[in-house]
C-alpha cells in the first residue's frame, strides 16, 4: 500500500504564495492578460511548481487518511489515493499539467469540495492568507 503524506509541507516563500494565488485568481475571473503577466514574471516552469505546491496544500489535508475517529475505512484510503492521483496528474498530465489546467483544477476542487456557499474567491483568499501566514512565520524564524 502506498504511503500518504503525513508530514507538514515545508512553507512556501511569501512571494511564491502571492504569485501562485495571483495566477489562480486571474484565471478564476477570466483575466487572461493578468494570468499571462504573472506567468511571464514568475516563469512558466516555476509557476507550475508553485501551483502544484498550492494544490498539495489544498488537496492533501482534505483527502488524507483520517484515523482520529478510530480505524480508517476503505473510503479513507480511496480518498487519499485520489488526492495523490490528482497531484500526479497536475505534475505529469497533458491537460491538467499545463498552467491553466493546474490553476483550474485547484479552483474546481475548491468549488466542489471546500465551498458550501459558492464563494470560491472567498475560500481562495482564506487559503492564500493561511499560506502567507505560514510563509511569513517561517521567514521570520529563518531570518
Secondary structure as UniProt FT lines:
FT   HELIX           14..28
FT   TURN            29..30
FT   HELIX           32..42
FT   HELIX           44..63
FT   TURN            68..69
FT   HELIX           74..92
FT   TURN            94..97
FT   HELIX           99..109
FT   HELIX           110..114
FT   HELIX           120..142
//
